[in-house]
């Protein structure tokens, strides 16, 4: 099955129906994210707090997305 056949399949229709459109809120400004340099120190900070890098990046001090955004670290 190629991708176009998949788009015509019942599996795709079921998948597309399962997507909750209420969580999509339009464009998100990620310019603040570009200011973070992911380096060894960030990993060490996460480790010292007992967090994974993803968990650290989701904290208020690092997360550039607004509350309720469908995006994550």
N, CA, C and O atoms as a GROMACS GRO file, in nm:
protein
  292
    1UNK      N    1   0.086  -0.118   0.000
    1UNK     CA    2   0.000   0.000   0.000
    1UNK      C    3   0.090   0.124   0.000
    1UNK      O    4   0.180   0.135   0.083
    2UNK      N    5   0.065   0.214  -0.092
    2UNK     CA    6   0.141   0.338  -0.092
    2UNK      C    7   0.065   0.445  -0.012
    2UNK      O    8  -0.046   0.420   0.035
    3UNK      N    9   0.124   0.562   0.002
    3UNK     CA   10   0.066   0.666   0.086
    3UNK      C   11  -0.070   0.712   0.035
    3UNK      O   12  -0.162   0.735   0.114
    4UNK      N   13  -0.084   0.726  -0.096
    4UNK     CA   14  -0.214   0.770  -0.151
    4UNK      C   15  -0.323   0.667  -0.124
    4UNK      O   16  -0.437   0.704  -0.096
    5UNK      N   17  -0.288   0.538  -0.131
    5UNK     CA   18  -0.386   0.435  -0.098
    5UNK      C   19  -0.423   0.443   0.050
    5UNK      O   20  -0.539   0.426   0.087
    6UNK      N   21  -0.324   0.470   0.135
    6UNK     CA   22  -0.351   0.485   0.278
    6UNK      C   23  -0.449   0.598   0.303
    6UNK      O   24  -0.539   0.585   0.386
    7UNK      N   25  -0.432   0.711   0.231
    7UNK     CA   26  -0.521   0.825   0.251
    7UNK      C   27  -0.665   0.793   0.212
    7UNK      O   28  -0.757   0.860   0.258
    8UNK      N   29  -0.684   0.692   0.130
    8UNK     CA   30  -0.819   0.652   0.088
    8UNK      C   31  -0.874   0.538   0.173
    8UNK      O   32  -0.987   0.495   0.152
    9UNK      N   33  -0.797   0.488   0.267
    9UNK     CA   34  -0.836   0.371   0.345
    9UNK      C   35  -0.924   0.405   0.465
    9UNK      O   36  -0.930   0.520   0.509
   10UNK      N   37  -0.989   0.302   0.515
   10UNK     CA   38  -1.070   0.317   0.636
   10UNK      C   39  -0.982   0.348   0.756
   10UNK      O   40  -1.023   0.418   0.848
   11UNK      N   41  -0.859   0.295   0.756
   11UNK     CA   42  -0.768   0.322   0.867
   11UNK      C   43  -0.741   0.471   0.878
   11UNK      O   44  -0.740   0.526   0.989
   12UNK      N   45  -0.719   0.537   0.768
   12UNK     CA   46  -0.695   0.682   0.771
   12UNK      C   47  -0.820   0.756   0.816
   12UNK      O   48  -0.810   0.849   0.896
   13UNK      N   49  -0.935   0.717   0.766
   13UNK     CA   50  -1.058   0.785   0.808
   13UNK      C   51  -1.080   0.771   0.958
   13UNK      O   52  -1.124   0.865   1.023
   14UNK      N   53  -1.049   0.654   1.013
   14UNK     CA   54  -1.061   0.633   1.159
   14UNK      C   55  -0.961   0.719   1.234
   14UNK      O   56  -0.993   0.778   1.336
   15UNK      N   57  -0.840   0.726   1.183
   15UNK     CA   58  -0.736   0.807   1.245
   15UNK      C   59  -0.772   0.955   1.239
   15UNK      O   60  -0.760   1.026   1.339
   16UNK      N   61  -0.817   1.001   1.124
   16UNK     CA   62  -0.853   1.142   1.108
   16UNK      C   63  -0.971   1.179   1.197
   16UNK      O   64  -0.978   1.291   1.247
   17UNK      N   65  -1.062   1.086   1.218
   17UNK     CA   66  -1.177   1.112   1.304
   17UNK      C   67  -1.141   1.118   1.451
   17UNK      O   68  -1.214   1.176   1.532
   18UNK      N   69  -1.028   1.057   1.487
   18UNK     CA   70  -0.985   1.054   1.627
   18UNK      C   71  -0.912   1.180   1.669
   18UNK      O   72  -0.890   1.201   1.789
   19UNK      N   73  -0.873   1.264   1.574
   19UNK     CA   74  -0.800   1.387   1.606
   19UNK      C   75  -0.895   1.489   1.665
   19UNK      O   76  -1.001   1.516   1.608
   20UNK      N   77  -0.859   1.545   1.778
   20UNK     CA   78  -0.942   1.644   1.846
   20UNK      C   79  -0.903   1.783   1.796
   20UNK      O   80  -0.800   1.837   1.837
   21UNK      N   81  -0.984   1.841   1.710
   21UNK     CA   82  -0.953   1.973   1.653
   21UNK      C   83  -0.961   2.085   1.755
   21UNK      O   84  -0.912   2.195   1.728
   22UNK      N   85  -1.021   2.062   1.871
   22UNK     CA   86  -1.033   2.169   1.970
   22UNK      C   87  -0.898   2.206   2.031
   22UNK      O   88  -0.885   2.312   2.092
   23UNK      N   89  -0.797   2.120   2.017
   23UNK     CA   90  -0.667   2.150   2.075
   23UNK      C   91  -0.580   2.235   1.983
   23UNK      O   92  -0.478   2.288   2.026
   24UNK      N   93  -0.620   2.250   1.857
   24UNK     CA   94  -0.542   2.330   1.764
   24UNK      C   95  -0.583   2.476   1.777
   24UNK      O   96  -0.699   2.512   1.756
   25UNK      N   97  -0.487   2.560   1.812
   25UNK     CA   98  -0.519   2.700   1.838
   25UNK      C   99  -0.445   2.795   1.746
   25UNK      O  100  -0.434   2.914   1.777
   26UNK      N  101  -0.395   2.747   1.635
   26UNK     CA  102  -0.326   2.835   1.541
   26UNK      C  103  -0.176   2.839   1.564
   26UNK      O  104  -0.119   2.751   1.629
   27UNK      N  105  -0.114   2.940   1.509
   27UNK     CA  106   0.031   2.953   1.513
   27UNK      C  107   0.081   2.979   1.654
   27UNK      O  108   0.012   3.042   1.735
   28UNK      N  109   0.201   2.931   1.683
   28UNK     CA  110   0.265   2.952   1.812
   28UNK      C  111   0.398   3.022   1.787
   28UNK      O  112   0.476   2.979   1.702
   29UNK      N  113   0.423   3.128   1.860
   29UNK     CA  114   0.548   3.203   1.846
   29UNK      C  115   0.660   3.129   1.921
   29UNK      O  116   0.658   3.119   2.043
   30UNK      N  117   0.756   3.077   1.845
   30UNK     CA  118   0.865   3.001   1.905
   30UNK      C  119   0.998   3.076   1.900
   30UNK      O  120   1.103   3.014   1.911
   31UNK      N  121   0.995   3.208   1.884
   31UNK     CA  122   1.120   3.283   1.877
   31UNK      C  123   1.199   3.274   2.007
   31UNK      O  124   1.322   3.276   2.005
   32UNK      N  125   1.130   3.262   2.120
   32UNK     CA  126   1.201   3.248   2.248
   32UNK      C  127   1.277   3.116   2.255
   32UNK      O  128   1.382   3.109   2.318
   33UNK      N  129   1.225   3.012   2.190
   33UNK     CA  130   1.291   2.883   2.191
   33UNK      C  131   1.429   2.890   2.126
   33UNK      O  132   1.520   2.815   2.164
   34UNK      N  133   1.446   2.978   2.031
   34UNK     CA  134   1.574   2.992   1.962
   34UNK      C  135   1.682   3.051   2.053
   34UNK      O  136   1.800   3.043   2.021
   35UNK      N  137   1.642   3.111   2.164
   35UNK     CA  138   1.740   3.172   2.254
   35UNK      C  139   1.806   3.070   2.346
   35UNK      O  140   1.907   3.102   2.409
   36UNK      N  141   1.752   2.949   2.354
   36UNK     CA  142   1.808   2.846   2.442
   36UNK      C  143   1.913   2.766   2.368
   36UNK      O  144   1.889   2.715   2.258
   37UNK      N  145   2.029   2.755   2.429
   37UNK     CA  146   2.137   2.674   2.375
   37UNK      C  147   2.137   2.541   2.450
   37UNK      O  148   2.176   2.534   2.566
   38UNK      N  149   2.093   2.437   2.382
   38UNK     CA  150   2.088   2.306   2.446
   38UNK      C  151   2.230   2.250   2.445
   38UNK      O  152   2.284   2.213   2.341
   39UNK      N  153   2.288   2.246   2.563
   39UNK     CA  154   2.427   2.204   2.577
   39UNK      C  155   2.441   2.116   2.700
   39UNK      O  156   2.341   2.080   2.764
   40UNK      N  157   2.561   2.082   2.733
   40UNK     CA  158   2.589   1.993   2.846
   40UNK      C  159   2.534   2.051   2.977
   40UNK      O  160   2.483   1.976   3.060
   41UNK      N  161   2.543   2.182   2.995
   41UNK     CA  162   2.497   2.243   3.119
   41UNK      C  163   2.346   2.224   3.139
   41UNK      O  164   2.300   2.205   3.251
   42UNK      N  165   2.271   2.230   3.031
   42UNK     CA  166   2.125   2.210   3.040
   42UNK      C  167   2.096   2.067   3.085
   42UNK      O  168   2.012   2.043   3.172
   43UNK      N  169   2.167   1.972   3.025
   43UNK     CA  170   2.150   1.832   3.067
   43UNK      C  171   2.186   1.814   3.214
   43UNK      O  172   2.116   1.745   3.288
   44UNK      N  173   2.296   1.876   3.257
   44UNK     CA  174   2.337   1.863   3.398
   44UNK      C  175   2.236   1.929   3.491
   44UNK      O  176   2.211   1.879   3.601
   45UNK      N  177   2.179   2.042   3.449
   45UNK     CA  178   2.075   2.106   3.531
   45UNK      C  179   1.955   2.015   3.545
   45UNK      O  180   1.901   2.001   3.655
   46UNK      N  181   1.912   1.954   3.436
   46UNK     CA  182   1.799   1.861   3.442
   46UNK      C  183   1.830   1.746   3.537
   46UNK      O  184   1.748   1.709   3.621
   47UNK      N  185   1.949   1.691   3.523
   47UNK     CA  186   1.988   1.579   3.609
   47UNK      C  187   1.990   1.620   3.756
   47UNK      O  188   1.945   1.544   3.842
   48UNK      N  189   2.042   1.740   3.785
   48UNK     CA  190   2.049   1.785   3.925
   48UNK      C  191   1.910   1.806   3.985
   48UNK      O  192   1.893   1.795   4.106
   49UNK      N  193   1.813   1.837   3.902
   49UNK     CA  194   1.675   1.855   3.950
   49UNK      C  195   1.597   1.724   3.952
   49UNK      O  196   1.483   1.718   3.998
   50UNK      N  197   1.659   1.617   3.900
   50UNK     CA  198   1.590   1.488   3.894
   50UNK      C  199   1.489   1.482   3.781
   50UNK      O  200   1.389   1.411   3.790
   51UNK      N  201   1.514   1.559   3.674
   51UNK     CA  202   1.424   1.566   3.560
   51UNK      C  203   1.492   1.516   3.434
   51UNK      O  204   1.615   1.512   3.425
   52UNK      N  205   1.411   1.477   3.336
   52UNK     CA  206   1.466   1.452   3.204
   52UNK      C  207   1.481   1.586   3.134
   52UNK      O  208   1.427   1.686   3.181
   53UNK      N  209   1.552   1.589   3.023
   53UNK     CA  210   1.565   1.713   2.948
   53UNK      C  211   1.428   1.764   2.904
   53UNK      O  212   1.400   1.884   2.914
   54UNK      N  213   1.344   1.676   2.855
   54UNK     CA  214   1.210   1.716   2.813
   54UNK      C  215   1.130   1.777   2.928
   54UNK      O  216   1.062   1.878   2.910
   55UNK      N  217   1.139   1.716   3.046
   55UNK     CA  218   1.068   1.769   3.163
   55UNK      C  219   1.121   1.907   3.200
   55UNK      O  220   1.043   1.996   3.233
   56UNK      N  221   1.253   1.925   3.194
   56UNK     CA  222   1.311   2.056   3.225
   56UNK      C  223   1.263   2.161   3.125
   56UNK      O  224   1.229   2.273   3.164
   57UNK      N  225   1.261   2.125   2.998
   57UNK     CA  226   1.219   2.220   2.895
   57UNK      C  227   1.071   2.255   2.904
   57UNK      O  228   1.027   2.355   2.847
   58UNK      N  229   0.994   2.175   2.974
   58UNK     CA  230   0.852   2.205   2.995
   58UNK      C  231   0.827   2.291   3.118
   58UNK      O  232   0.713   2.332   3.141
   59UNK      N  233   0.930   2.320   3.198
   59UNK     CA  234   0.911   2.407   3.315
   59UNK      C  235   0.887   2.550   3.269
   59UNK      O  236   0.923   2.587   3.157
   60UNK      N  237   0.826   2.629   3.354
   60UNK     CA  238   0.791   2.767   3.319
   60UNK      C  239   0.911   2.850   3.275
   60UNK      O  240   0.898   2.937   3.189
   61UNK      N  241   1.028   2.824   3.334
   61UNK     CA  242   1.144   2.906   3.302
   61UNK      C  243   1.198   2.880   3.161
   61UNK      O  244   1.267   2.965   3.105
   62UNK      N  245   1.167   2.764   3.102
   62UNK     CA  246   1.217   2.731   2.969
   62UNK      C  247   1.109   2.724   2.862
   62UNK      O  248   1.137   2.751   2.745
   63UNK      N  249   0.988   2.688   2.897
   63UNK     CA  250   0.882   2.661   2.798
   63UNK      C  251   0.834   2.790   2.731
   63UNK      O  252   0.780   2.877   2.798
   64UNK      N  253   0.854   2.804   2.598
   64UNK     CA  254   0.814   2.926   2.530
   64UNK      C  255   0.668   2.925   2.483
   64UNK      O  256   0.620   3.026   2.433
   65UNK      N  257   0.598   2.813   2.499
   65UNK     CA  258   0.462   2.805   2.448
   65UNK      C  259   0.362   2.850   2.554
   65UNK      O  260   0.387   2.837   2.673
   66UNK      N  261   0.248   2.904   2.510
   66UNK     CA  262   0.147   2.947   2.605
   66UNK      C  263   0.081   2.827   2.673
   66UNK      O  264   0.085   2.716   2.620
   67UNK      N  265   0.022   2.848   2.788
   67UNK     CA  266  -0.047   2.744   2.862
   67UNK      C  267  -0.155   2.681   2.775
   67UNK      O  268  -0.232   2.752   2.709
   68UNK      N  269  -0.161   2.550   2.774
   68UNK     CA  270  -0.262   2.479   2.696
   68UNK      C  271  -0.220   2.452   2.552
   68UNK      O  272  -0.298   2.397   2.474
   69UNK      N  273  -0.100   2.489   2.517
   69UNK     CA  274  -0.053   2.465   2.380
   69UNK      C  275  -0.039   2.317   2.356
   69UNK      O  276   0.003   2.243   2.445
   70UNK      N  277  -0.074   2.270   2.234
   70UNK     CA  278  -0.060   2.128   2.203
   70UNK      C  279   0.086   2.087   2.182
   70UNK      O  280   0.115   1.967   2.171
   71UNK      N  281   0.177   2.182   2.176
   71UNK     CA  282   0.317   2.152   2.156
   71UNK      C  283   0.385   2.120   2.288
   71UNK      O  284   0.345   2.170   2.392
   72UNK      N  285   0.487   2.036   2.283
   72UNK     CA  286   0.566   2.009   2.402
   72UNK      C  287   0.713   2.009   2.368
   72UNK      O  288   0.752   2.022   2.252
   73UNK      N  289   0.794   1.993   2.471
   73UNK     CA  290   0.940   1.997   2.452
   73UNK      C  291   0.983   1.887   2.359
   73UNK      O  292   1.102   1.873   2.330
   0.00000   0.00000   0.00000
